[in-house]
Amino acid sequence: MEFESVQVPSPEAGSRGDGTIVSVEFEVFGQVQGCYFTKYCKELCEKLAVGGWIKNSKAGTIVGKIQGTRNNIDHIIQWLARTGSPGCKISKLELSKWEFMTKQEFKSFSVRF
């Protein structure tokens, strides 16, 4: 499996470290539709108390937004970049719009259509 390295920014100086709340948008490329990718991601995010949303794009990718503690977001990013759902083939993960937050805007995680 080939994938581009994931660039995760360091927390800003003076932040709370691993307990910092972060938000990031993502897009997963490869053979990721038709293999329950959104379902498995939703289950993992709910298990880790990560809020946000995920959906299939018209371009054949998976897009979404995740918010939670830095440790949990890092865990989801690694899953999105390397693991995914059974049967998927991830070629690349792009992350954008990183934000440090005082509290999560999304309290739950949903699959959008």
Backbone as CSV, one residue per row, in Angstrom:
resi,resn,N_x,N_y,N_z,CA_x,CA_y,CA_z,C_x,C_y,C_z
1,MET,0.848,-1.178,0.000,0.000,0.000,0.000,0.892,1.239,0.000
2,GLU,0.543,2.178,-0.857,1.278,3.430,-0.897,0.405,4.542,-0.342
3,PHE,1.007,5.454,0.403,0.287,6.625,0.869,1.295,7.710,1.149
4,GLU,0.843,8.932,1.033,1.702,10.064,1.343,1.801,10.213,2.854
5,SER,2.926,10.705,3.318,3.065,10.905,4.752,2.069,11.960,5.224
6,VAL,1.584,11.773,6.414,0.593,12.674,6.985,1.330,13.723,7.806
7,GLN,1.100,14.980,7.489,1.737,16.072,8.211,0.777,16.576,9.282
8,VAL,1.130,16.353,10.535,0.304,16.783,11.660,1.021,17.930,12.354
9,PRO,0.404,19.117,12.424,1.086,20.245,13.057,1.287,20.031,14.548
10,SER,2.347,20.608,15.078,2.610,20.539,16.513,1.689,21.502,17.237
11,PRO,1.283,21.163,18.452,0.467,22.111,19.216,1.235,23.414,19.422
12,GLU,0.508,24.507,19.443,1.129,25.811,19.628,1.743,25.911,21.021
13,ALA,2.749,26.756,21.142,3.375,26.972,22.446,2.331,27.442,23.442
14,GLY,2.355,26.883,24.625,1.416,27.281,25.665,0.101,26.531,25.611
15,SER,-0.028,25.577,24.687,-1.280,24.816,24.629,-1.311,23.775,25.740
16,ARG,-2.443,23.100,25.862,-2.607,22.116,26.922,-2.034,20.753,26.546
17,GLY,-1.312,20.664,25.446,-0.700,19.393,25.067,-1.720,18.405,24.536
18,ASP,-1.664,17.154,25.026,-2.491,16.084,24.492,-3.985,16.286,24.732
19,GLY,-4.362,17.086,25.718,-5.771,17.338,25.989,-6.348,18.467,25.154
20,THR,-5.537,19.077,24.305,-5.983,20.165,23.453,-7.084,19.681,22.514
21,ILE,-8.128,20.470,22.348,-9.203,20.161,21.413,-8.811,20.704,20.045
22,VAL,-8.867,19.831,19.045,-8.519,20.237,17.682,-9.641,19.855,16.732
23,SER,-9.633,20.512,15.593,-10.591,20.252,14.524,-9.819,20.202,13.218
24,VAL,-10.169,19.264,12.346,-9.498,19.168,11.049,-10.459,18.565,10.027
25,GLU,-10.345,19.040,8.798,-11.101,18.463,7.691,-10.187,17.491,6.963
26,PHE,-10.781,16.462,6.338,-9.966,15.448,5.670,-10.613,14.983,4.376
27,GLU,-9.772,14.408,3.503,-10.231,13.745,2.289,-9.364,12.509,2.088
28,VAL,-10.018,11.358,1.933,-9.327,10.082,1.769,-9.488,9.649,0.308
29,PHE,-8.362,9.321,-0.333,-8.345,8.920,-1.739,-8.035,7.429,-1.855
30,GLY,-8.447,6.827,-2.948,-8.200,5.418,-3.214,-9.507,4.699,-3.463
31,GLN,-9.499,3.393,-3.281,-10.730,2.606,-3.393,-11.364,2.571,-2.004
32,VAL,-12.134,3.616,-1.702,-12.660,3.798,-0.348,-14.183,3.860,-0.288
33,GLN,-14.843,3.838,-1.432,-16.301,3.796,-1.439,-16.758,2.375,-1.739
34,GLY,-17.912,1.997,-1.201,-18.447,0.663,-1.420,-17.858,-0.394,-0.503
35,CYS,-17.154,0.038,0.550,-16.537,-0.911,1.494,-16.852,-0.518,2.948
36,TYR,-17.949,0.190,3.142,-18.422,0.577,4.486,-17.429,1.457,5.253
37,PHE,-16.624,2.222,4.521,-15.625,3.090,5.139,-16.294,4.072,6.107
38,THR,-17.386,4.702,5.665,-18.049,5.693,6.522,-18.602,5.053,7.792
39,LYS,-19.147,3.848,7.688,-19.703,3.124,8.846,-18.611,2.816,9.866
40,TYR,-17.486,2.271,9.394,-16.395,1.924,10.311,-15.790,3.172,10.951
41,CYS,-15.668,4.243,10.178,-15.123,5.484,10.732,-16.060,6.040,11.808
42,LYS,-17.359,6.023,11.545,-18.336,6.509,12.527,-18.229,5.712,13.826
43,GLU,-18.129,4.393,13.732,-18.020,3.556,14.934,-16.766,3.886,15.735
44,LEU,-15.635,4.067,15.048,-14.392,4.402,15.747,-14.486,5.776,16.398
45,CYS,-15.032,6.754,15.675,-15.160,8.102,16.237,-16.075,8.111,17.459
46,GLU,-17.164,7.360,17.416,-18.053,7.292,18.577,-17.352,6.644,19.761
47,LYS,-16.563,5.615,19.499,-15.819,4.945,20.567,-14.827,5.897,21.240
48,LEU,-14.234,6.805,20.462,-13.220,7.731,20.980,-13.784,9.100,21.357
49,ALA,-15.111,9.265,21.315,-15.766,10.542,21.640,-15.296,11.673,20.729
50,VAL,-15.101,11.346,19.452,-14.733,12.340,18.441,-16.009,12.757,17.721
51,GLY,-16.236,14.058,17.616,-17.407,14.575,16.927,-17.084,14.937,15.494
52,GLY,-18.133,15.121,14.696,-17.942,15.555,13.318,-18.857,14.836,12.357
53,TRP,-18.395,14.698,11.125,-19.199,14.064,10.081,-18.295,13.470,9.007
54,ILE,-18.888,12.601,8.175,-18.182,11.943,7.082,-19.186,11.676,5.966
55,LYS,-18.719,11.688,4.718,-19.604,11.346,3.606,-18.796,10.947,2.373
56,ASN,-19.473,10.237,1.471,-18.905,9.925,0.166,-18.997,11.173,-0.702
57,SER,-17.940,11.475,-1.457,-17.990,12.614,-2.368,-18.338,12.134,-3.774
58,LYS,-18.768,13.055,-4.604,-19.074,12.728,-5.999,-17.810,12.344,-6.768
59,ALA,-16.645,12.771,-6.271,-15.369,12.487,-6.925,-14.848,11.085,-6.613
60,GLY,-15.570,10.333,-5.761,-15.142,8.979,-5.412,-14.247,8.899,-4.196
61,THR,-14.110,10.009,-3.480,-13.309,10.039,-2.256,-14.247,10.039,-1.049
62,ILE,-13.656,10.040,0.140,-14.398,10.209,1.392,-13.957,11.541,1.989
63,VAL,-14.915,12.387,2.376,-14.582,13.676,2.978,-15.260,13.785,4.340
64,GLY,-14.708,14.647,5.201,-15.325,14.836,6.497,-14.594,15.843,7.350
65,LYS,-15.100,15.976,8.571,-14.514,16.879,9.565,-14.562,16.160,10.902
66,ILE,-13.464,16.213,11.654,-13.395,15.578,12.961,-12.930,16.585,14.009
67,GLN,-13.475,16.444,15.219,-13.119,17.310,16.339,-13.029,16.470,17.607
68,GLY,-12.002,16.738,18.388,-11.840,16.026,19.647,-10.491,16.331,20.257
69,THR,-10.115,15.529,21.270,-8.807,15.739,21.891,-7.708,15.374,20.899
70,ARG,-6.574,16.000,21.066,-5.454,15.799,20.150,-5.092,14.317,20.025
71,ASN,-5.014,13.587,21.142,-4.681,12.157,21.092,-5.679,11.374,20.255
72,ASN,-6.979,11.620,20.459,-7.993,10.885,19.724,-8.013,11.255,18.248
73,ILE,-7.797,12.520,17.944,-7.741,12.943,16.538,-6.529,12.313,15.857
74,ASP,-5.390,12.270,16.534,-4.206,11.607,15.964,-4.497,10.138,15.669
75,HIS,-5.233,9.473,16.570,-5.598,8.067,16.371,-6.480,7.917,15.121
76,ILE,-7.481,8.781,14.973,-8.362,8.726,13.798,-7.567,9.011,12.527
77,ILE,-6.657,9.975,12.562,-5.849,10.308,11.377,-5.031,9.100,10.926
78,GLN,-4.428,8.405,11.866,-3.657,7.219,11.500,-4.570,6.141,10.899
79,TRP,-5.770,5.985,11.446,-6.733,5.028,10.898,-7.130,5.432,9.480
80,LEU,-7.415,6.733,9.268,-7.800,7.227,7.946,-6.675,7.056,6.927
81,ALA,-5.433,7.213,7.362,-4.288,7.167,6.450,-3.811,5.753,6.150
82,ARG,-3.940,4.846,7.123,-3.282,3.545,6.977,-4.186,2.325,7.076
83,THR,-5.259,2.414,7.845,-6.059,1.225,8.138,-7.350,1.204,7.332
84,GLY,-8.253,2.100,7.648,-9.539,2.151,6.980,-10.384,0.916,7.245
85,SER,-11.425,0.767,6.449,-12.326,-0.368,6.607,-11.779,-1.593,5.885
86,PRO,-12.252,-2.791,6.254,-11.803,-4.001,5.552,-12.125,-3.906,4.055
87,GLY,-11.153,-4.239,3.234,-11.357,-4.235,1.787,-11.055,-2.926,1.088
88,CYS,-10.818,-1.859,1.834,-10.501,-0.587,1.182,-9.022,-0.546,0.794
89,LYS,-8.693,0.346,-0.135,-7.298,0.567,-0.534,-7.045,2.065,-0.510
90,ILE,-6.410,2.520,0.550,-6.150,3.947,0.743,-4.872,4.323,-0.005
91,SER,-4.963,5.349,-0.852,-3.769,5.805,-1.561,-3.217,7.105,-0.986
92,LYS,-4.105,7.940,-0.406,-3.643,9.233,0.093,-4.667,9.810,1.062
93,LEU,-4.190,10.552,2.054,-5.031,11.304,2.979,-4.575,12.752,2.945
94,GLU,-5.508,13.661,2.723,-5.204,15.091,2.789,-5.934,15.696,3.977
95,LEU,-5.219,16.518,4.742,-5.778,17.213,5.902,-5.756,18.704,5.632
96,SER,-6.796,19.406,6.073,-6.848,20.854,5.865,-7.625,21.519,6.995
97,LYS,-7.497,22.819,7.076,-8.254,23.644,8.026,-8.091,23.194,9.472
98,TRP,-6.831,22.996,9.906,-6.547,22.678,11.312,-6.934,23.863,12.184
99,GLU,-7.610,23.598,13.282,-7.961,24.638,14.245,-7.772,24.106,15.661
100,PHE,-7.297,24.949,16.544,-7.281,24.640,17.972,-8.514,25.291,18.564
101,MET,-9.250,24.564,19.400,-10.538,25.026,19.888,-10.587,24.992,21.411
102,THR,-11.481,25.792,21.977,-11.685,25.743,23.420,-12.693,24.662,23.790
103,LYS,-13.635,24.345,22.868,-14.565,23.241,23.078,-15.043,22.718,21.723
104,GLN,-15.473,21.470,21.710,-15.962,20.845,20.489,-17.282,21.453,20.057
105,GLU,-17.408,21.748,18.760,-18.685,22.212,18.219,-19.608,21.022,17.938
106,PHE,-19.021,19.897,17.463,-19.795,18.699,17.163,-19.767,17.779,18.381
107,LYS,-20.924,17.506,18.946,-21.015,16.628,20.119,-21.142,15.161,19.734
108,SER,-21.562,14.903,18.495,-21.730,13.528,18.025,-21.096,13.401,16.635
109,PHE,-21.135,12.187,16.092,-20.558,11.937,14.783,-21.647,11.384,13.873
110,SER,-21.719,11.915,12.648,-22.775,11.481,11.737,-22.236,11.163,10.345
111,VAL,-22.988,10.327,9.645,-22.730,10.050,8.233,-23.683,10.924,7.444
112,ARG,-23.134,11.751,6.567,-23.955,12.637,5.740,-24.144,12.017,4.356
113,PHE,-25.234,12.425,3.705,-25.529,11.923,2.370,-25.696,13.045,1.384
